[in-house]
Amino acid sequence: IREVAEKDSTNTYAHMMLAKGSLLSGQYDKAIDRLQTVIRLEPSNAEAMLILADVFERTGDKTGAITWYRNSLAVIKQAEARTAIEKRIEELEK
């Protein structure tokens, strides 16, 4: 997958898979970089935004987590998901 991402830096699927692999191995900085690349290439990629928010939350960066949860609200239309995200934002703001 890494070779695909190196050959085609716009391959968002490859970047997502590498980001998920980085998460599994605890390489949060690499996951953040990959996810930000995906979002730069696909600004409405809600999955990447939510994973990125979760990574920031895991690393103790509440401000970053809140920012990405809020950004995801702009692209997520499902009411139940929006409610859950809004609740999570409220919890983080406490």
HELIX and SHEET records of a PDB file:
HELIX    1   1 ARG A    2  LYS A    7  1                                   6    
HELIX    2   2 THR A   12  LEU A   24  1                                  13    
HELIX    3   3 TYR A   28  LEU A   41  1                                  14    
HELIX    4   4 ALA A   46  ARG A   58  1                                  13    
HELIX    5   5 LYS A   62  LEU A   73  1                                  12    
HELIX    6   6 ALA A   79  GLU A   93  1                                  15    
END                                                                             
